[in-house]
Amino acid sequence: MSTTNAQQRPYCFHCRHFYITHEQATPYGCRAMGFKSAQNPALVVFSNSGIHCQLFSPKS
């Protein structure tokens, strides 16, 4: 499932802002939020803010 609900975070691989960086230390990136991470960006957003990603946009 690629959308959010009260129990589930967005699935970054289905988001148009998600990209693979090809950098070993930070393989995942989010263009909307402007960061790279070793973890899934939606997980990083939730762990830092306590809310699910609000910028999820499904790929067309």
TIFI-596216 format. One record per residue (C-alpha): residue in one letter; x, y, z. Coordinates in Angstrom, 3 decimals, always signed. Layout:
<rs>
(r "A" (X Y Z))
...
</rs>
This chain:
<rs>
(r "M" (+0.000 +0.000 +0.000))
(r "S" (+1.419 +3.385 -0.919))
(r "T" (-0.793 +5.780 +1.017))
(r "T" (-0.841 +6.697 +4.665))
(r "N" (-3.395 +5.973 +7.278))
(r "A" (-3.291 +6.210 +11.063))
(r "Q" (-1.280 +2.991 +11.380))
(r "Q" (+1.068 +3.030 +8.376))
(r "R" (+3.774 +5.314 +7.008))
(r "P" (+4.055 +6.110 +3.299))
(r "Y" (+6.049 +3.728 +1.141))
(r "C" (+8.919 +5.826 -0.237))
(r "F" (+9.562 +3.559 -3.215))
(r "H" (+6.149 +4.625 -4.574))
(r "C" (+6.782 +8.352 -4.037))
(r "R" (+7.893 +10.687 -6.831))
(r "H" (+10.309 +12.499 -4.462))
(r "F" (+12.258 +9.362 -3.511))
(r "Y" (+15.529 +8.532 -5.248))
(r "I" (+18.534 +6.235 -4.927))
(r "T" (+21.741 +8.227 -4.394))
(r "H" (+24.265 +5.480 -5.252))
(r "E" (+26.334 +6.671 -2.276))
(r "Q" (+27.266 +3.824 +0.028))
(r "A" (+26.804 +5.749 +3.301))
(r "T" (+23.510 +7.412 +2.307))
(r "P" (+21.754 +5.316 -0.344))
(r "Y" (+18.254 +6.853 -0.027))
(r "G" (+17.182 +10.420 -0.727))
(r "C" (+14.111 +12.629 -0.624))
(r "R" (+13.982 +15.515 -3.088))
(r "A" (+10.988 +17.137 -1.363))
(r "M" (+12.735 +17.405 +1.993))
(r "G" (+16.232 +17.752 +0.597))
(r "F" (+18.124 +15.089 +2.500))
(r "K" (+19.905 +11.768 +2.049))
(r "S" (+19.889 +8.975 +4.596))
(r "A" (+21.058 +5.483 +5.373))
(r "Q" (+17.434 +4.637 +6.272))
(r "N" (+14.146 +4.935 +4.445))
(r "P" (+13.302 +8.685 +4.403))
(r "A" (+9.760 +8.155 +5.743))
(r "L" (+11.204 +6.318 +8.733))
(r "V" (+13.675 +9.145 +9.392))
(r "V" (+10.891 +11.742 +9.189))
(r "F" (+8.706 +9.797 +11.624))
(r "S" (+11.512 +9.144 +14.105))
(r "N" (+12.493 +12.836 +14.152))
(r "S" (+9.067 +14.488 +14.127))
(r "G" (+6.643 +11.862 +15.406))
(r "I" (+4.364 +12.379 +12.390))
(r "H" (+4.191 +10.574 +9.076))
(r "C" (+5.606 +12.224 +5.961))
(r "Q" (+3.242 +14.934 +4.734))
(r "L" (+4.929 +15.335 +1.328))
(r "F" (+4.209 +11.871 -0.086))
(r "S" (+3.159 +12.122 -3.730))
(r "P" (+2.480 +8.904 -5.655))
(r "K" (+4.378 +8.267 -8.879))
(r "S" (+2.272 +8.643 -11.983))
</rs>
